[in-house]
């Protein structure tokens, strides 16, 4: 329903069939209905919150009065528009609420449940009205009868026992008057014993509001005449039957406003399109301002001397424009409360279903972010909240057994942090069993057992974001986490956000979702390709790597499995896409060849299942850009996500990393599902070897899995320390081992001006093997012959008929590995 | 038009904005034209439809500029041309033409079907011909001009 909150220009209500109505022009009526729908949607959300809070604190007279008013307003308005079903059920609901308010019955689980059902029914009817203009054929008689029955039973219960204990855990420190913090205790502990009353008849607190009881005759289903009678006055600003004496100036706008009546008076509804064009125009003004400034500041500008006042005016325009821009952007912002407000109800219902007790804390609901983002994060956040209640928080019995309070704590917190909004979902439940995740990751072939053992726990937890990680897995049974977590991550990352998770067994789980403030302005890299400039959304960029002349060895662009260029990056093969080739542009970037040194910048992307490098000529600058739409015919190309206007007025196309991955047919990184084979083929082929020539001219092979990268240093950078050759790179010292020394004990001197080293995978320590030159990467036809082992030799492989020793890196370099794994500060 | 339809006022006059592309005079409905201005810098769209010369910044809006010489199958020129900005289906486009001519009212009855002398790319865009005093005026369908662009884009994508 929330999407009905603010209407765009094309209102759904406008689509309803036009029927003739008396004197009133249809357009007016539609206008009223639309207003009614928008207002009711807001009120229903508030009703959900109020009911859950009331359940928490049944004697909160203000809240009860507010609920009553809301239902009454909907009833009154529905009568005015002739929505009979809506009128009937709200009438029954109002009756029940009236009894509650008058202290005739008590709020127990039954009553609360049926009232929540009422809210759902009202929502469903309103939904139907919005879509079709009519109430639909759904039959709500059952609900009306249930309302009447529950009301009657509650009265009987009261007469029988006179017991009003509804809460086992009296909530402490609730601040129901604060709109930002809604606390609620939800109990799974079903209906309370009625037959064996605990003798605590609570004193009934009659609400402050002076009330008059409804005639009891109204208890059965109201006739339409009754409804008409009580509503014929139309949407009265003040209800006449009960609350007229109450402090209800906000009754006309309903309970949503009751808590902050000031807001209703200070805010108006604005068409979204209008806001959009306002923001656009302000963007234009910013450009004009920039041009004005550069014109005035230009040394040749005579105006500077002629009109000293001009400079002052330009300064003023500058500051006003900046303020206007900030204000315009703010109009798009909405509080995250729009998402949070649904959670008390969701948590309550879920807790009842799962038979758990959950105390929900909400903090920072007034944190604002772009409206379009609010809609996007709704589902992922709901999923995370559900997960926390369903799988995170333990049942009361288990919790007590573990020495915890029976009611679990679920804290939702939103706050601004370094230009982003962070939403934290924290529970104090059982946490995620890391070992189970670790084993699952190994079983799924995401990592090898050795790698998994080395991974820290927090890294292991990230596996639950892998597609399909736990849907069919045992982990689900143990922890339950993971179902749909990949979807959560995909959705959040699609808007340039990120998700991370931390969990401590037995203590709980915290998920942090980071979201950009707005989609309209995104940080981007401006890259060049030939004479063209493009913008790349920074959210998808993982890192930048320079392809430089003379550094060819460090970024070997080898031919990939199917002839596509790839690059070896920290032990993984990175598919490369040359932007110039993709777009048919004359570019300077090149992978390097015998006669042409490598040149360009690799922008490493991580989108969906694709990790690839886009090779551009250069990166000009990183700046915030305003995303503007492009026509459908250009979107259809699948390469561009939009365009932006730069400070000088030039239009720059925004590349779509996802589209590029598809257009270039970048292979998908091995998915979790049974992709062990492709993983091996693509990423960790154990049968691939890097063949090099040792300084002494010996032919050697190193398993490709053990190689992190290839680098070349000037001889001067090699230093001697602790009897070893070391080189200072990337802020640490890397030992450079002499292959010949390892293999036959006779080290060779460094004679060439440049030293080429095979840097080994970091798991093996900071070690590099000094070689004379790199020859090739091969997949031998026959497997390794392990019979021919020797000192530092794993075995031999035949390459072009020539026996080649495979270096056993681990065995060969124990000392070096130990030594170098200690990081030496720079 | 069938007789049974209610007598909605059928326009008897079509107001068009005329311009010159290469050797011919063309016209589009004047109501769709928003503004006309002299050449400006455009940003090319690699892999985009061949007829789109590039994108231009129209007061903060990104507007594709259609090179009408290319679109209508003439030889392109180096000239910057004149931009005729118009909107159709909620999107704004600019048509780059060689020169502007008048806005005139053409009686509907005087509009004829295009002759067989018109072929290829022009044929799909032209929905009528009017014999003005100064020569033939070819009336263009904006929808057809733009729809052709989309097809080109889709075809390219298939490749």
Boltz contact constraints between the chains, C-beta under 6 A:
constraints:
  - contact:
      token1: [A, 280]
      token2: [B, 60]
      max_distance: 6.0
  - contact:
      token1: [A, 283]
      token2: [B, 60]
      max_distance: 6.0
  - contact:
      token1: [A, 284]
      token2: [B, 59]
      max_distance: 6.0
  - contact:
      token1: [A, 284]
      token2: [B, 60]
      max_distance: 6.0
  - contact:
      token1: [A, 583]
      token2: [B, 46]
      max_distance: 6.0
  - contact:
      token1: [A, 583]
      token2: [B, 47]
      max_distance: 6.0
  - contact:
      token1: [A, 584]
      token2: [B, 46]
      max_distance: 6.0
  - contact:
      token1: [A, 585]
      token2: [B, 46]
      max_distance: 6.0
  - contact:
      token1: [A, 628]
      token2: [B, 62]
      max_distance: 6.0
  - contact:
      token1: [A, 630]
      token2: [B, 62]
      max_distance: 6.0
  - contact:
      token1: [A, 631]
      token2: [B, 64]
      max_distance: 6.0
  - contact:
      token1: [A, 631]
      token2: [B, 91]
      max_distance: 6.0
  - contact:
      token1: [A, 633]
      token2: [B, 149]
      max_distance: 6.0
  - contact:
      token1: [A, 633]
      token2: [B, 150]
      max_distance: 6.0
  - contact:
      token1: [A, 633]
      token2: [B, 153]
      max_distance: 6.0
  - contact:
      token1: [A, 636]
      token2: [B, 153]
      max_distance: 6.0
  - contact:
      token1: [A, 637]
      token2: [B, 47]
      max_distance: 6.0
  - contact:
      token1: [A, 637]
      token2: [B, 153]
      max_distance: 6.0
  - contact:
      token1: [A, 643]
      token2: [B, 55]
      max_distance: 6.0
  - contact:
      token1: [A, 643]
      token2: [B, 62]
      max_distance: 6.0
  - contact:
      token1: [A, 645]
      token2: [B, 57]
      max_distance: 6.0
  - contact:
      token1: [A, 649]
      token2: [B, 57]
      max_distance: 6.0
  - contact:
      token1: [A, 651]
      token2: [B, 43]
      max_distance: 6.0
  - contact:
      token1: [A, 651]
      token2: [B, 55]
      max_distance: 6.0
  - contact:
      token1: [A, 651]
      token2: [B, 57]
      max_distance: 6.0
  - contact:
      token1: [A, 651]
      token2: [B, 62]
      max_distance: 6.0
